[in-house]
């Protein structure tokens, strides 16, 4: 009985911690326009970007193998995204 209660408590605590981490990916960002929705901004990590809604930014990840292109405001191949200075850049128009 006590062991099952402990296991249930552990599951609840892990769930709460996971939920808190997911929510921590969003927050105020002064680069986000206060009157814009779904406005995309670059992230320090080329494989991620921010989605801004009314001044709040939420981190998002590009699909596997892609980088965020700040000019086109979309995820694309690393060599056309030109985000990582160590990857030769071949931008598209």
Phi and psi in degrees as a GROMACS rama.xvg file:
@    title "Ramachandran Plot"
@    xaxis  label "Phi"
@    yaxis  label "Psi"
@TYPE xy
-65.8135  -36.5009  UNK-2
-66.3339  -39.9504  UNK-3
-69.9929  -34.606  UNK-4
-65.8355  -39.4611  UNK-5
-64.4641  -42.522  UNK-6
-62.4555  -41.9922  UNK-7
-64.5378  -42.764  UNK-8
-61.8809  -41.7837  UNK-9
-61.9472  -42.9664  UNK-10
-62.2859  -42.8098  UNK-11
-64.0128  -44.8403  UNK-12
-63.9157  -41.4817  UNK-13
-64.4915  -40.7166  UNK-14
-63.5043  -43.6428  UNK-15
-64.4555  -42.6809  UNK-16
-64.1792  -41.8453  UNK-17
-64.4392  -42.443  UNK-18
-62.8458  -41.0037  UNK-19
-64.1471  -38.8262  UNK-20
-66.3007  -41.4585  UNK-21
-63.2809  -40.346  UNK-22
-71.5348  -25.6412  UNK-23
-69.208  -11.8753  UNK-24
-77.6106  -4.25325  UNK-25
-118.327  148.007  UNK-26
179.798  171.244  UNK-27
-60.3742  144.247  UNK-28
-145.697  119.869  UNK-29
-69.8152  -10.3873  UNK-30
-83.1479  -12.9309  UNK-31
-84.5586  126.441  UNK-32
-61.8139  134.961  UNK-33
-70.7928  -17.1147  UNK-34
-111.72  14.5258  UNK-35
-109.403  151.18  UNK-36
-122.795  142.019  UNK-37
54.9911  38.9444  UNK-38
-89.2252  126.57  UNK-39
-99.5009  134.523  UNK-40
-126.641  149.366  UNK-41
-69.221  157.114  UNK-42
-114.899  158.823  UNK-43
-61.8848  -28.9158  UNK-44
-91.8344  119.381  UNK-45
-58.4994  -23.5672  UNK-46
-85.456  1.40193  UNK-47
-128.01  167.649  UNK-48
-155.507  172.088  UNK-49
-111.856  141.813  UNK-50
-107.19  120.333  UNK-51
-98.9443  136.316  UNK-52
-138.755  113.932  UNK-53
47.406  47.6082  UNK-54
86.6329  -2.0048  UNK-55
-108.857  131.377  UNK-56
-107.177  135.119  UNK-57
-120.231  129.45  UNK-58
-68.1222  139.247  UNK-59
-133.452  158.349  UNK-60
-113.597  141.918  UNK-61
-71.9466  158.771  UNK-62
-57.7172  155.114  UNK-63
-52.1903  131.52  UNK-64
85.6945  0.324711  UNK-65
-113.142  157.489  UNK-66
-122.056  158.571  UNK-67
-83.2708  129.683  UNK-68
-97.6429  110.69  UNK-69
-66.6872  -30.4184  UNK-70
-71.571  -47.4929  UNK-71
-84.25  -13.6689  UNK-72
55.612  51.7437  UNK-73
-158.403  164.443  UNK-74
-86.8749  140.04  UNK-75
-158.289  -175.051  UNK-76
-59.007  141.368  UNK-77
-54.0127  -37.2199  UNK-78
-71.8734  -20.9748  UNK-79
-99.5396  -20.5853  UNK-80
-72.3155  -30.5312  UNK-81
55.9097  41.1885  UNK-82
-96.1597  -42.5805  UNK-83
-90.0418  118.591  UNK-84
-67.1126  -13.2722  UNK-85
-93.0324  -0.209478  UNK-86
-110.42  124.45  UNK-87
-53.2554  135.949  UNK-88
-98.6358  128.643  UNK-89
-135.056  75.9481  UNK-90
-66.0621  154.171  UNK-91
-104.384  158.047  UNK-92
